Each structure stands twice: as structure tokens, then as C-alpha cells.
Amino acid sequence: MTNKEAYERDLKEITEAINTLLAAVPQAKNKKQEAEREKLEYIASQAIANLECMSNDYIVKEVEELPVTQSSTPEPFKRPSAYERTRAAVHATGNRWAIENFHATHG
């Protein structure tokens, strides 16, 4: 059995369980119970719709192994310059005049 088949089987079992639980809810005898049953039916229909979407969205991709690179040492961390840190801080404030002033001052 493939992963996709197992996934789809699990979704089908969950759908059947939802339907079984909904069937176990007694028929309404008054308006309050009828409203509760309608709410449960709505929730069940939403859950089943989500499961159907999950079934349709399932995509199996074969994962290829990445080639081993010759260099096993990572690039050293490059600390941002004072200009880059200041620019980021000014832009983070969102202050339009501060940003304009920064660009006017630092070109």
C-alpha cells in the first residue's frame, strides 16, 4: 500500500466515523433540539468537506537526494555594517520623515 492509498483510506475512515456519530444523534423532539441537530449537521458537513479537500490536495513527490557539495564548511556569518543596521532601524520605525532624512543624509 502506498502512502497516498493509506492517507486516502484514513480520510475515508474519518468520514465514516463522522457519519456514524451524526447518525447516533437522536431526532429532534422540539425546536431547541432541532437547532442543535442542524448545528451538528453543519459541523459534520464542514468536516467532511475539509476531508474531501485534503484528499484532493494530496500530492506525492519523490524526494531526490541533494548532491553532496565539495565544501563542508559553511560561509562565515557576515555582520551587517553600521549603515545597514541604521537603515534597518530607521525603516522599522515607519517614520516617513526619518526615512527621508536618512536617505538625504546617506545618499
C-alpha positions in Angstrom: 0.0 0.0 0.0 1.4 3.4 -0.9 1.4 6.4 1.3 -1.3 8.0 -0.8 -3.6 4.9 -0.5 -3.1 4.8 3.2 -3.8 8.5 3.5 -7.0 8.2 1.5 -8.1 5.2 3.5 -7.6 7.1 6.7 -9.6 10.0 5.3 -12.4 7.7 4.3 -12.4 6.1 7.8 -12.7 9.5 9.4 -15.6 10.4 7.1 -17.4 7.2 8.0 -16.8 7.9 11.7 -18.3 11.4 11.4 -21.3 10.0 9.6 -21.7 7.3 12.3 -21.5 9.9 15.1 -24.1 12.1 13.3 -26.4 9.1 12.9 -26.2 8.5 16.7 -27.7 11.9 17.4 -31.4 11.4 18.2 -34.0 13.0 16.1 -35.2 16.4 17.4 -38.3 16.5 19.6 -38.5 20.2 20.0 -37.1 23.4 18.3 -34.1 23.6 20.6 -33.0 20.0 19.8 -33.8 20.7 16.1 -31.5 23.7 16.2 -28.7 21.6 17.9 -29.1 18.9 15.3 -28.8 21.4 12.5 -25.7 22.8 14.1 -24.2 19.3 14.4 -25.1 18.5 10.7 -23.4 21.8 9.6 -20.3 21.0 11.6 -20.2 17.4 10.2 -20.7 18.7 6.6 -17.8 21.2 7.1 -15.5 18.4 8.4 -16.4 16.1 5.5 -15.8 18.9 3.0 -12.4 19.6 4.6 -11.5 15.9 4.4 -12.5 15.8 0.7 -10.3 18.8 0.0 -7.4 17.1 1.8 -7.9 14.1 -0.4 -7.9 16.2 -3.5 -4.8 18.2 -2.4 -2.7 15.2 -1.5 0.4 15.2 -3.8 3.1 12.6 -3.5 6.5 13.8 -4.6 9.6 11.7 -4.8 12.3 13.4 -2.9 15.7 13.4 -4.6 18.8 13.4 -2.5 20.7 16.6 -2.8 24.2 16.3 -4.2 27.0 16.4 -1.7 28.9 19.7 -2.0 32.7 19.7 -2.1 33.0 22.3 0.7 31.8 21.1 4.0 32.5 24.4 5.8 29.7 26.9 5.9 30.2 30.6 5.0 31.1 32.6 8.0 28.5 34.9 9.4 28.7 38.4 8.0 27.7 41.1 10.5 25.7 43.9 8.9 27.6 47.2 8.6 26.7 50.2 10.6 24.9 51.7 7.6 22.8 48.6 7.1 21.9 48.4 10.8 20.9 52.1 11.0 18.9 51.8 7.7 17.0 48.8 9.0 16.3 50.5 12.3 15.0 53.7 10.6 12.9 51.8 8.2 11.5 49.6 11.0 10.1 52.8 12.7 7.9 53.5 9.7 8.5 57.2 10.3 8.4 58.8 6.8 10.4 61.9 7.7 13.1 59.9 9.4 13.4 57.6 6.3 13.6 60.7 4.0 16.2 62.3 6.3 18.2 59.1 6.4 18.2 58.8 2.6 19.0 62.5 2.2 21.9 62.3 4.6 23.4 59.0 3.5 22.6 59.3 -0.2 
